[in-house]
Amino acid sequence: MAAIPYDDRDGYIWMDGSFVPWRDTKVHVLTHALHYASSVFEGERAYGGKIFRSLDHSKRLHNSAKIMGFDIPFSVEELEKAKKEALEKSGLDSAYVRAVAWRGSEMMGVSAQNNTIHLAVAVWHWGDYFADKMKGIRLTHAEWRRPAPDTAPCHAKAAGLYMICTLSKHAAEKAGYQDALMLDYRGQIAEATGANIFFVRDGVLHTPTPDCFLNGLTRQTTIALAKARQIEVVERAIFPDELATFSECFITGSAAEITPVAEIGAHRFTPGHISLTLAEDYSNLCNGKLELAL
Ligand SMILES: Cc1ncc(COP(=O)(O)O)c(C=O)c1O
């Protein structure tokens, strides 16, 4: 069955303060964000009618906008209310929540000092990010590298940074893989195209220090879950020549949740005890079956 295009669905999207019929939430073709990537967004999941770490996502959206040089004209509290209402109006219990803020159409050059800032929240059903994910996904190596912190605003969840992610993901899919491992500008392991990465060696978790890519909320949750189980977590620079020394690997993200990795290029990993335990803990936490101070 063909997927329903995202602009041709029933329901409502919250946009600039009110609910608008889904098909009518349009922007003009001369919108600054479309030409200059002046847009920031969040990807969140709701479980059992509650958005997981909703407030942290809303705060991050505001912070991403600040990094990009604009203020969202709705407070974090107003955004929280909009997301809650959008979820309720969708009638969905488990759902994906997309908040997006962008520069509008008043100025159409590199400079857009006075453009109106818009905000929208859409909610839809989105199953697993990867088909059959607990078997472990296959990653190839990306050609593109995460840029240095003085090359791009790497801690904002900003649309422009996804240019190299889409290129890498498309190349991976074309080659028969599900995703790609991106290195950073120094040649260190960074992350996948839309998720952070963890490795296991001798019962210890190793994950790259997020100094030039998003320190994902799922990454932070995973570290807290591991610590609650007395699993040692080491955040450090990890180079590709270490891949052969790891027994397990998984990626983390709001969309991907905790997804085991079976393969990165020539290297093989087994979705083992630590990956599966943390994936289960994460699922229990999101579904309110486990308590954890975050
Ligand atoms: C490039 C990238 N890195 C990491 C993440 C993980 O972030 P989070 O766990 O906050 O969803 C995401 C997903 O939002 C992402 O797009």
PDBQT file of the ligand as one rigid body, heavy atoms in Angstrom, charges set to zero:
ROOT
HETATM    1  C1  LIG A 301      21.403  13.802  13.972  1.00  0.00    +0.000 C 
HETATM    2  C2  LIG A 301      20.736  13.306  15.217  1.00  0.00    +0.000 A 
HETATM    3  N1  LIG A 301      21.499  12.900  16.244  1.00  0.00    +0.000 NA
HETATM    4  C3  LIG A 301      20.957  12.432  17.381  1.00  0.00    +0.000 A 
HETATM    5  C4  LIG A 301      19.589  12.362  17.533  1.00  0.00    +0.000 A 
HETATM    6  C5  LIG A 301      19.004  11.825  18.810  1.00  0.00    +0.000 C 
HETATM    7  O1  LIG A 301      18.363  12.843  19.519  1.00  0.00    +0.000 OA
HETATM    8  P1  LIG A 301      17.165  12.525  20.512  1.00  0.00    +0.000 P 
HETATM    9  O2  LIG A 301      17.563  11.338  21.298  1.00  0.00    +0.000 OA
HETATM   10  O3  LIG A 301      17.058  13.751  21.358  1.00  0.00    +0.000 OA
HETATM   11  O4  LIG A 301      15.973  12.297  19.676  1.00  0.00    +0.000 OA
HETATM   12  C6  LIG A 301      18.760  12.770  16.489  1.00  0.00    +0.000 A 
HETATM   13  C7  LIG A 301      17.311  12.697  16.614  1.00  0.00    +0.000 C 
HETATM   14  O5  LIG A 301      16.699  13.669  16.930  1.00  0.00    +0.000 OA
HETATM   15  C8  LIG A 301      19.347  13.267  15.310  1.00  0.00    +0.000 A 
HETATM   16  O6  LIG A 301      18.580  13.673  14.291  1.00  0.00    +0.000 OA
ENDROOT
TORSDOF 0
